[in-house]
Amino acid sequence: MKDFLCARLNEYKDKYSELISSMEKNYKTTIWGMGIMPSYSPAPYMSELQGCKPGRFLKKDSEPDKNRQCYFLNKDNNIIGELKFAKYVTIKKQWIVYRRFFLHEADQILELTFGSELNGNLEANLDSVSLIKFLNDKATGHYCLNNTGEYFETLYKYNADKITSITEKIWRSTFTERFYEINHAGDSLTIFEVLTDNSKLKIYPEE
């Protein structure tokens, strides 16, 4: 999988402007979100595993503002792009933005995450490439390669239709493996990291 993602990193690193053009050609509608963290992630609990509350979608359209995201949907109502507004540069009268692109294929989504640039520029660094795999419309694995060489695998286990445990494998200078227990009580969600001595550390929500 790492070799596959490395190939995709090289394939798309110079295609920022092409990805913008393709998204603008294929989107049919937009929806706005707000929050420090993204309002949309094809891989479950990416924000929560960092101890953060995910963003939320807005019921109405919005104007660009700090920590607002504009999502682009295609004719199948799939999100194919995200434009996140980070900071307004008064002297240039432009926003610093971040973009993500989502390429939908059968039972998988390729996510391309680019670094910051001034809105309207057609060059940005490709920071990471992720592949999210699905089985019966449920995410089973999230595989991510950063342009620094760090590689991550996040694997999901279900009981009925709810995720009950997550295994996270991280290859940096050393290898790390983490285990999480997911508890659902009505609409509330609690995530614990299961430590090596089988004790549990609450990850989400923060106290």
C-alpha distance (Angstrom), angle and dihedral (degrees) to the residues before:
residue distance angle dihedral
M1 . . .
K2 3.80 . .
D3 3.81 90.4 .
F4 3.81 89.7 50.4
L5 3.80 91.8 51.9
C6 3.79 91.8 45.2
A7 3.80 88.5 55.7
R8 3.81 90.7 49.7
L9 3.82 90.3 48.6
N10 3.80 89.8 56.0
E11 3.81 92.0 41.6
Y12 3.80 96.2 54.8
K13 3.81 104.6 28.5
D14 3.82 92.4 96.6
K15 3.81 97.7 34.8
Y16 3.80 100.2 81.9
S17 3.79 94.9 118.6
E18 3.82 91.7 44.1
L19 3.80 90.9 52.1
I20 3.80 91.0 50.9
S21 3.81 91.0 49.5
S22 3.80 92.4 48.5
M23 3.79 92.1 48.5
E24 3.80 92.8 48.6
K25 3.79 89.9 49.2
N26 3.81 95.8 48.7
Y27 3.78 105.9 37.0
K28 3.81 118.4 101.6
T29 3.81 102.7 -178.6
T30 3.79 142.3 2.5
I31 3.78 136.8 -135.3
W32 3.80 127.1 -166.2
G33 3.78 130.6 -135.7
M34 3.78 136.0 -177.3
G35 3.79 136.4 -154.5
I36 3.77 142.5 87.0
M37 3.80 88.4 -93.6
P38 3.82 123.4 50.3
S39 3.80 120.1 -82.8
Y40 3.81 89.8 -143.7
S41 3.78 132.0 45.0
P42 3.81 123.3 160.7
A43 3.83 88.1 -151.1
P44 3.82 112.7 69.8
Y45 3.81 122.6 -113.5
M46 3.80 98.5 1.6
S47 3.81 91.4 142.5
E48 3.80 95.3 39.3
L49 3.82 93.0 53.2
Q50 3.80 86.1 60.4
G51 3.81 89.8 51.8
C52 3.80 91.7 -107.9
K53 3.77 133.2 125.7
P54 3.80 112.1 -118.6
G55 3.78 120.0 -120.8
R56 3.77 120.5 -101.3
F57 3.78 134.9 -129.2
L58 3.79 118.6 -111.6
K59 3.78 122.9 -129.6
K60 3.80 92.2 -138.9
D61 3.78 135.7 41.7
S62 3.78 116.8 -91.3
E63 3.76 141.0 -156.3
P64 3.81 119.8 -119.3
D65 3.80 110.8 -77.0
K66 3.79 137.4 153.6
N67 3.82 112.0 -65.1
R68 3.80 92.5 6.3
Q69 3.80 120.0 133.8
C70 3.78 129.3 -158.4
Y71 3.81 114.5 -154.3
F72 3.79 123.4 -159.4
L73 3.82 119.2 -146.4
N74 3.80 127.3 -163.3
K75 3.79 128.2 -142.4
D76 3.83 90.4 -79.7
N77 3.84 90.8 54.4
N78 3.80 90.7 -111.1
I79 3.80 116.1 143.9
I80 3.80 106.8 -118.2
G81 3.80 100.7 170.3
E82 3.79 145.5 20.0
L83 3.81 127.0 -156.7
K84 3.81 112.0 -168.5
F85 3.80 120.5 -166.0
A86 3.80 110.9 -144.9
K87 3.81 110.4 166.0
Y88 3.80 138.1 -7.0
V89 3.81 113.6 -128.6
T90 3.78 103.8 -149.9
I91 3.79 96.8 -167.3
K92 3.82 90.8 55.2
K93 3.82 95.7 32.7
Q94 3.80 89.1 -134.7
W95 3.79 137.8 112.9
I96 3.78 124.8 -117.2
V97 3.80 103.3 -131.0
Y98 3.79 141.4 -178.7
R99 3.80 124.4 -148.1
R100 3.78 135.0 -156.5
F101 3.79 125.7 -174.3
F102 3.81 126.1 -158.1
L103 3.80 118.7 -155.6
H104 3.80 110.3 -163.9
E105 3.78 120.7 -149.8
A106 3.79 133.3 159.5
D107 3.82 107.9 -54.9
Q108 3.80 94.0 -16.8
I109 3.81 144.1 71.6
L110 3.80 125.1 -151.2
E111 3.82 110.2 -149.1
L112 3.82 119.5 -159.9
T113 3.82 115.9 -166.0
F114 3.79 118.3 -164.6
G115 3.79 129.2 -167.5
S116 3.79 128.0 -116.4
E117 3.78 126.1 -62.2
L118 3.78 138.7 154.8
N119 3.79 110.0 -82.0
G120 3.78 108.1 -99.0
N121 3.79 95.5 31.2
L122 3.77 114.3 120.7
E123 3.80 99.2 -149.6
A124 3.81 129.4 73.6
N125 3.78 136.8 147.0
L126 3.80 118.5 -99.1
D127 3.81 101.5 -126.9
S128 3.80 100.4 -178.5
V129 3.79 146.0 -7.0
S130 3.81 122.4 -146.8
L131 3.78 134.3 -174.7
I132 3.80 119.0 -156.5
K133 3.81 114.6 -166.1
F134 3.82 124.2 -157.3
L135 3.79 136.1 -161.6
N136 3.81 117.4 -168.1
D137 3.82 88.7 -11.6
K138 3.82 92.4 -56.2
A139 3.81 120.7 116.0
T140 3.80 110.2 -117.8
G141 3.79 101.8 172.1
H142 3.79 142.7 12.6
Y143 3.81 116.9 -159.5
C144 3.81 119.4 -173.4
L145 3.80 134.9 -178.4
N146 3.81 120.7 -171.1
N147 3.79 120.9 -152.3
T148 3.83 86.5 -115.7
G149 3.81 89.6 65.5
E150 3.81 97.6 -104.7
Y151 3.80 111.2 140.9
F152 3.81 128.1 -161.5
E153 3.79 135.6 -173.5
T154 3.80 122.0 -167.7
L155 3.81 115.9 -172.3
Y156 3.81 124.5 -168.1
K157 3.81 129.8 -151.2
Y158 3.81 123.1 -164.4
N159 3.76 139.4 -155.4
A160 3.80 105.2 -159.9
D161 3.81 103.2 -41.8
K162 3.81 98.9 -26.4
I163 3.79 128.9 88.9
T164 3.80 109.0 -120.4
S165 3.81 102.6 172.0
I166 3.78 139.8 18.0
T167 3.79 130.2 -161.4
E168 3.79 117.5 -158.1
K169 3.81 121.4 -165.4
I170 3.80 118.7 -169.9
W171 3.80 127.4 -170.5
R172 3.81 112.0 -165.5
S173 3.80 122.8 130.8
T174 3.81 83.7 -43.8
F175 3.80 132.8 23.4
T176 3.81 119.9 -104.5
E177 3.79 128.7 -176.1
R178 3.79 122.8 -167.4
F179 3.79 131.0 -173.5
Y180 3.80 125.1 -154.4
E181 3.78 132.5 -167.6
I182 3.80 116.6 -149.3
N183 3.81 118.8 -153.0
H184 3.80 123.2 -167.7
A185 3.81 122.0 -164.6
G186 3.78 110.7 172.0
D187 3.80 106.0 -58.5
S188 3.81 94.1 -20.2
L189 3.79 123.4 100.0
T190 3.82 128.7 -157.4
I191 3.80 125.3 -176.4
F192 3.80 124.3 -164.3
E193 3.79 127.7 -174.1
V194 3.81 109.7 -135.7
L195 3.80 106.3 -139.3
T196 3.81 127.0 -149.3
D197 3.82 91.9 -95.9
N198 3.85 88.8 52.1
S199 3.80 92.1 -109.4
K200 3.80 115.6 133.8
L201 3.79 129.7 -125.1
K202 3.79 117.5 -161.6
I203 3.79 110.3 -124.5
Y204 3.79 102.5 169.9
P205 2.94 136.9 64.5
E206 3.76 99.0 22.5
E207 3.79 115.5 -129.1
